[in-house]
Amino acid sequence: MKLFGVFAGIMGVIALAFIISLFFPRTYRIERSTVINRPVYESYAYMNNINNWADWSPWNNSIDSSMKSFYSPNTIGIGATHYFRGDLVGLGRFRISSGVLNEMIHYDLSINDGTMHSEATFYFRNVGGKTHLMWVDSGDVGMNPIYRYMLPSKVSGTEQAFEEGLMMIKRAAESKKMP
């Protein structure tokens, strides 16, 4: 009988944790932006070349010093892919999955052999001859209570990575010689 009480108590705690998780959000949206002192067509061309992503990506050798990079034969536009391998991040890739010339680039990111996946979009807008670049990530973590508890940490980490990434994009795009 005592064993049943322990089992019931454990199940009660699990049920309570699940019920509490229902009050946590399951969707998120992260938006960060910057202004690049370049015309939209130059900023878009810079971002649309996957080779340039190593210049600014917050997910590079600074996260995993053992990381090695490889690129697909197509390095510009839809299908351009940056593959990487490292002791910490495992196998991963960035792939440009869609785009609209001078307006938008959508990519997907896969880390740790596909166990972590994210998609995000860059939006480009002309503002007085300069580029307003907005980086947007959104998603739904579903009903999994563990993911719901972890969501605030994921959002906070992604916001920080976007801030750092946008600062590096601005610096790199403004200093790069454009063709």
GIRASUL-V650200 format. One record per residue. RES is the residue in one small letter. PSI is psi in degrees with one decimal (NA if undefined). D_LAST is the distance of its C-alpha to the last C-alpha in Angstrom with 2 decimals. Layout:
RES|PSI|D_LAST, RES|PSI|D_LAST
This chain:
m|-38.0|78.17, k|-38.8|76.38, l|-38.6|73.60, f|-39.8|73.20, g|-42.0|72.84, v|-45.4|70.07, f|-45.3|68.29, a|-39.2|68.72, g|-45.5|67.40, i|-45.6|64.25, m|-35.9|63.68, g|-42.4|64.26, v|-42.9|61.62, i|-44.7|59.10, a|-41.1|60.01, l|-43.3|59.74, a|-41.0|56.28, f|-44.7|55.16, i|-43.3|56.71, i|-38.5|55.08, s|-23.0|51.67, l|-19.7|52.11, f|-8.8|51.73, f|149.3|48.31, p|150.4|45.27, r|-12.3|43.87, t|157.7|40.60, y|157.5|37.81, r|124.6|34.70, i|127.5|32.27, e|128.6|29.73, r|150.6|27.59, s|164.4|24.82, t|168.0|22.64, v|125.8|20.55, i|130.8|16.95, n|58.4|16.00, r|152.8|12.79, p|156.5|12.91, v|-44.2|13.90, y|-32.8|11.15, e|-43.4|8.64, s|-42.3|11.64, y|-45.6|12.54, a|-39.7|9.42, y|-48.7|9.89, m|-26.7|13.59, n|-8.3|13.60, n|108.6|12.48, i|-23.0|15.88, n|-29.7|14.82, n|-15.8|13.69, w|-27.1|17.18, a|-24.2|18.89, d|-29.8|17.28, w|-16.5|19.17, s|130.4|21.78, p|-14.0|25.30, w|72.6|26.58, n|-153.4|25.39, n|-19.8|27.12, s|-23.3|28.52, i|-36.1|30.73, d|102.0|31.70, s|-16.8|31.27, s|0.5|32.21, m|133.6|29.31, k|142.3|27.44, s|148.3|24.36, f|150.7|23.64, y|149.6|21.06, s|160.1|21.67, p|-37.2|20.26, n|113.6|18.29, t|2.8|15.90, i|129.0|14.16, g|-163.0|16.40, i|130.7|20.17, g|-15.1|21.93, a|130.8|19.30, t|135.9|21.66, h|111.5|21.87, y|146.9|25.41, f|157.0|27.15, r|133.8|30.62, g|162.7|32.53, d|-37.4|36.13, l|-47.5|35.96, v|-10.5|33.63, g|-149.4|34.73, l|139.5|32.59, g|176.6|29.95, r|148.5|26.76, f|134.5|24.06, r|129.0|23.28, i|116.5|21.20, s|-22.6|24.07, s|164.5|22.97, g|156.8|20.45, v|121.9|20.10, l|124.3|16.73, n|13.6|15.81, e|-42.2|19.37, m|142.5|20.37, i|123.7|19.85, h|134.9|23.17, y|160.1|23.74, d|145.8|26.88, l|131.7|27.79, s|129.3|30.70, i|156.2|32.34, n|56.7|35.51, d|31.5|35.70, g|0.3|35.32, t|-23.6|38.08, m|129.8|35.70, h|140.7|33.38, s|151.0|31.28, e|144.3|28.98, a|169.1|26.80, t|139.5|24.34, f|130.7|21.43, y|133.9|21.68, f|132.9|19.06, r|136.6|20.50, n|127.8|19.42, v|94.8|21.55, g|41.3|21.31, g|-1.9|17.56, k|172.1|17.21, t|122.5|17.22, h|113.1|20.62, l|121.6|20.19, m|132.0|23.50, w|120.8|24.36, v|132.3|27.56, d|133.7|29.92, s|159.6|33.31, g|-176.2|36.05, d|122.9|39.73, v|-1.1|41.62, g|-156.2|44.65, m|-4.7|48.27, n|117.3|48.01, p|-32.0|49.65, i|-45.5|47.89, y|-36.4|44.42, r|-39.6|45.68, y|-34.3|46.96, m|-14.0|43.68, l|-45.3|41.47, p|-37.3|41.57, s|-40.8|40.40, k|-44.6|37.57, v|-45.5|36.45, s|-44.3|36.70, g|-39.9|34.74, t|-39.3|31.95, e|-44.2|31.81, q|-43.2|31.45, a|-40.1|28.74, f|-42.9|26.77, e|-48.6|27.22, e|-44.1|26.02, g|-43.6|23.09, l|-37.7|21.93, m|-41.7|22.31, m|-35.9|20.17, i|-49.0|17.47, k|-50.0|17.46, r|-47.7|17.42, a|-45.0|14.68, a|-36.6|12.28, e|-25.4|13.07, s|-13.6|12.71, k|136.9|9.52, k|125.6|6.61, m|144.3|3.80, p|NA|0.00
